[in-house]
Amino acid sequence: MIENHARPRMPSLLRQLNHQFLRFAAAGALGTACHYLVLLALSAGAGVAPGPAAACGALVGAVVNYWLNRSLIFRSERRHAEALPRFAAMALFGALLNGLIVGALARIGLHFMAAQVCATLLVLVLNYVISKKWIFPSQR
């Protein structure tokens, strides 16, 4: 008799959450890529000052992330009038938290890029939870 020593399967809900989180992270990466492309196009290509170019890029990245999260990741039917202000609040909170984390970790001696990686990972997980529970909750 041959025994099956395969790993037990991850429960279905946990698999779905894991898949959704990975799609959320990929959407964030795409939004970030759009941010950087706009920044480069405006700054290097059109001669716009870096500050305004970065702000425009961040706005484009946020719009891309909002659209992807609402329509593809969470498939939300929540009205834009409700979801968009919540998304904006989360984005502002995430940016402030990111700065606080990087500043605090750099002050205790961590290289600023390593601090940024830590902040990015923490804010990514926090943004996923906020998006799933508060901005785009399941309609079921």
C-alpha positions in Angstrom: 0.0 0.0 0.0 1.4 3.4 -1.0 0.9 6.2 1.5 0.2 9.7 0.3 2.6 12.1 2.1 1.6 15.1 0.1 1.1 18.4 2.0 -2.4 19.1 3.1 -4.1 21.6 0.8 -4.5 25.1 2.0 -8.1 25.8 2.8 -10.0 27.4 -0.1 -10.6 30.7 1.5 -6.9 31.1 2.5 -5.9 30.3 -1.1 -8.3 32.9 -2.4 -7.0 35.5 0.0 -3.4 34.7 -0.9 -4.3 35.0 -4.6 -6.1 38.2 -4.1 -3.2 39.7 -2.0 -0.8 38.8 -4.8 -3.0 40.5 -7.4 -3.3 43.5 -5.1 0.5 43.7 -4.8 0.8 43.4 -8.6 -1.7 46.2 -9.1 0.3 48.3 -6.8 3.5 47.5 -8.8 1.7 48.5 -12.0 0.5 51.8 -10.4 4.0 52.5 -9.2 5.4 51.8 -12.7 2.8 54.3 -14.2 3.9 56.8 -11.5 7.5 56.5 -12.5 6.8 56.6 -16.2 4.9 59.8 -15.9 7.6 61.3 -13.6 10.3 60.4 -16.2 8.2 61.6 -19.2 7.4 64.9 -17.6 10.8 65.5 -15.9 13.3 64.2 -18.5 11.1 64.4 -21.6 9.1 67.6 -21.1 11.4 69.6 -18.8 8.9 69.8 -15.9 10.4 70.4 -12.5 10.9 67.2 -10.5 8.4 68.1 -7.7 5.4 68.8 -9.9 6.4 65.8 -12.2 6.5 63.5 -9.2 3.1 64.8 -8.0 1.5 64.2 -11.4 3.1 60.7 -11.5 1.7 59.9 -8.0 -1.7 61.1 -9.1 -1.7 58.9 -12.2 -0.4 55.9 -10.1 -3.2 56.4 -7.6 -5.8 56.6 -10.3 -4.5 53.3 -11.8 -4.4 51.7 -8.4 -8.0 52.8 -7.6 -9.3 51.5 -10.9 -7.5 48.2 -10.7 -8.5 47.6 -7.1 -12.1 48.6 -7.5 -12.8 46.8 -10.8 -10.4 43.8 -10.9 -9.0 43.0 -7.5 -12.0 43.5 -5.2 -14.8 43.7 -7.9 -16.5 46.3 -5.8 -19.9 47.8 -6.6 -19.5 50.5 -4.0 -20.3 53.9 -5.4 -17.3 56.1 -6.3 -18.6 58.8 -4.0 -18.1 56.4 -1.1 -15.0 54.5 -2.2 -12.9 57.3 -3.7 -12.7 59.5 -0.6 -11.8 56.4 1.5 -9.1 55.4 -1.0 -7.7 58.9 -0.9 -7.6 58.9 2.9 -5.9 55.5 2.8 -3.3 56.7 0.3 -2.6 59.8 2.4 -2.3 57.8 5.6 -0.1 55.3 3.8 2.2 58.0 2.6 2.5 59.6 6.0 3.0 56.2 7.7 5.7 55.3 5.1 7.6 58.5 5.9 7.3 57.9 9.6 8.6 54.4 9.3 11.5 55.3 7.0 12.5 58.2 9.3 12.3 56.1 12.5 14.3 53.2 11.1 16.9 55.5 9.5 17.3 57.3 12.9 18.2 54.0 14.6 20.8 53.2 12.0 19.1 51.2 9.2 20.1 52.2 5.7 17.3 54.4 4.2 16.7 51.9 1.3 16.4 49.0 3.7 14.1 51.2 5.8 12.0 51.9 2.7 11.7 48.2 1.9 10.4 47.5 5.4 8.0 50.4 5.2 6.7 49.4 1.8 6.0 45.8 3.0 4.2 47.0 6.1 2.1 49.6 4.3 1.3 47.1 1.5 -0.2 44.7 4.0 -2.0 47.5 5.9 -3.4 48.9 2.6 -4.6 45.5 1.6 -6.5 45.0 4.8 -8.0 48.6 4.7 -9.0 48.1 1.1 -10.6 44.8 1.6 -12.4 45.7 4.8 -13.2 49.4 4.5 -12.9 50.7 1.0 -14.1 47.7 -1.2 -15.8 45.3 1.2 -17.4 42.2 -0.1 -21.0 42.7 -1.1 -22.0 39.2 0.1 
